[in-house]
């Protein structure tokens, strides 16, 4: 008797998403950079006045498709709103990153950084924004068992579009390119291509979910799932309850 097989029919537009899920849960060797990951982020900006805002950001980045941490971070700073289309921010951040891609390695290296950015945007239409961000970072890495202490100076340029769809939904497409100076040598650091879906719950709360293609030097790349929650607190002006 011949064995029979069951074929599952899927619409063509679903197949790329199925392939992405399969890739996300694939297994790689510990010594290599995982091809997948998840970045969970929380933002809590505090509106101090019509011109000043306290930036608060926390993040948890996973080691591949597991729940194990690859990196923890906290970034803070003070934002100055020049007008509705231009703002500048300066602050500092703490990063704690696993020193290898092996789960059995529990050593995390510390990084402290200063950061400054200029963020202009152009209102293309009533529902379309062209958003830009230029950021520089002074990075200070502490010594670990694998590397000596060192410093780096990084340049970041991000540009993209945010389109309001309908109701409380919008979509964002952006690309961020980075170059870095280490020991006097300027080289490519990484490139991030990002697409996000955004749901605005009210004037103070929004949730974002998306995908990022992250390119590293030496033709290495990753597929990252993004989940971000933002809650604004206001000591000035209008404040909505959840």
N, C-alpha and C positions, 0 to 999 in steps of 0.2 A: 504494500500500500504506500503510495506516495505521500510524503508529508506536505501538509498545506501551511501556508503562511498568511498572516493577516496583515494587510496593508492599510495604513491609516492615511486618509486623504486630508491634506491641509491646503487652505488657500495660499496662493503664491505670495501674497503680502505678509503672511504669517511666518513663512519659512526662515527669513533672515533673523527674526526675533528668536526662533527656536535654536538656530545655530549659535546666536550670541549667548543664550542661556547655557547651552552645552559647553561652549568655550569657557564661560565664567566658572563652571564647576569642574574644569579639567584639572589634572594633577601634574605638577612639575617638580623637578628635583630641587632640594632645599638650597643648593649652592647657587641656583640661578634666580634672577629676578622673576617673580611670578607674572604670568601674562595677564592676570586679572587682579581686582581688588575692589574694595568699597570704601568710600570716604563719607563719613557721617559728620555733619557740621551743625553747630548751633550759633546763631547770632543774636545778641541782645544790645542793640544800639540804644543809648540813653540820650534823649534830647534835652540839653541843658538850657538852651535859649534858641532864638530864631536863627542864630549863626553858628552855634557850637553844639557838637554832638560827641559823646563818649563812645568810642568803638569797643565792643567786646565780642570776641570770637573764640570758640573752642572747637577742637576737631579730634576725631578718632579715625585712623586709617588702618585697614586690616592687612594682614599678611596673606595675600592671595584671596581665595574664596573662603578661607577659614574665618573664625571670629577672633583669632589671635591678633594682637596689636603689632603693627609695623611702626606706627608713629602716633604720639600724642602731641597736641599743640595748644597753646593759648596765645592769642594776639590781641593787643589793646592799643589805643591811641586816641588822639583828639582830632576830630574833623572840623574844619572851618568851611562853612557854606558861603561861597562868594555870591552866587545867585542860584536860581533854580536849575541852571545848566552846568555850573562849575563848582567843584569843591576840592579841597586839599586836605590831606591827613598825614600825621606823623606820629610814630609810637615805637613800641618795642614788642618782642615776642619771645616765647620759650618753646623749643622743640625738643622732644625726646624720641630718638629713632633707634630701632634695633640695629645692632652692628653687623648683622648678617641676615640672610633670608631663611635661616634654619629656626624652626620652632623650639628646638632644644637649646638654642642660645638665648639666654635671658638677660644679656647685657644690652643696655640702652645708652647711647651717646647723647650728651647734652649740647644744645646749640642755643646761643643767645643772639638776637639780632635787633638792630635798629632798622626802621623802614619809613620811607617818605613817599607819598604819591600825589599825583595831580590827575584829576578825573573830570574831563569835559564831556559833554554829550550834546548832540544836535537833534532837534525835533524835526524829523523828516516829514511827518504828517501827524494828524491827531492820534494815531494809533501806532506809529512806528518811530523808535528812537535809535539813533546811532550812538553807541556808548564806547568810550575810550578810557583807558587807564594806563598811566605811565608811573612805574614804581621802581625805586632803587632800594637795595638792602645791603647793610653792612653785617656780615655773618661771622660769628665767633664760635668755633667748634672746640670743645674740650677734648683732651687726650682720652683715648680708649685703649683696650688691650690690642686693638688692630691698627690704630692710626695715631700719629702724634697730633698735638693741637695745631690748628691752622686757622687762618682767616680767609674770607672771600668777599668779593664785592660783586653784586648781581644786578643786572638791568632787566626789567620786565616791561613788555609792551603788550597790552590786551586791547582788542578791538572787536566789536560785534554789534548785532542788531537785536532789539527787543520789540516784538510785535504783539499787540493786544489782539486776542482772537475774538472771544465773545464773553459776556458776563464778567466773571472773575478770573478767567483763564488767559494766559499769555504764554508765549514761547520765546526763548532766547537762543541765539546762535553766536558763538564767539571763538576767537583764536587768540592764544597768548604765547608769545615767543620770548625766550630768555637766553641771555649771554652772561657769562661769569668770568671774573678775573681771579685767578688763584696763582700765587707766586709770580705775579707779574705777567701771566699769560692769559689772554682773552680767548675764550672758546665757547662753543655751543653748550648750553646746559640742558634745556628741554623745550618741548613745544606741546601745547595743550589745545586740542580742538574739542569744544564743548557744545552740547545741545541740552537745553533744560526746558521742562514744562513747569509753569509756575501757577499756583492757585492762591489767590489773595482772599484770605478768610474775612478780614476786615481791614481797617486802616492801620492796624498795628501788628497783624499776624499774617504770615504767608509761608507756604510750604513749596519746596522745589524738589523735583526729581529728574535725573537726567543721566547722560552718558558722556564720558570723556575718553578720547583717544590720546594717550600720553606717549610722546616719542622721546626717547633718551639717546645719548650718543651711541655710536657703534651699532646703529640700526636696531636697537632694542626698543620695544614698545609694549604698552599695556592697554587693557580695556578696563575702564573704571566705572562703576556704578556710583552715582552721586545722590545723596539725600541730605537736604538742608532745611532747617526750621528757623524762622526768624520771628522774634517778638520784640517790638519797640516799646520802650518805656519813656514817657514824656513828663518832665518837670515844668514844661513850658508849652502852652498852646493846647490843642485838642488832643484828648486821650480817649480811645474807645476801650470798652471792656471786651474780654473774650466771650 
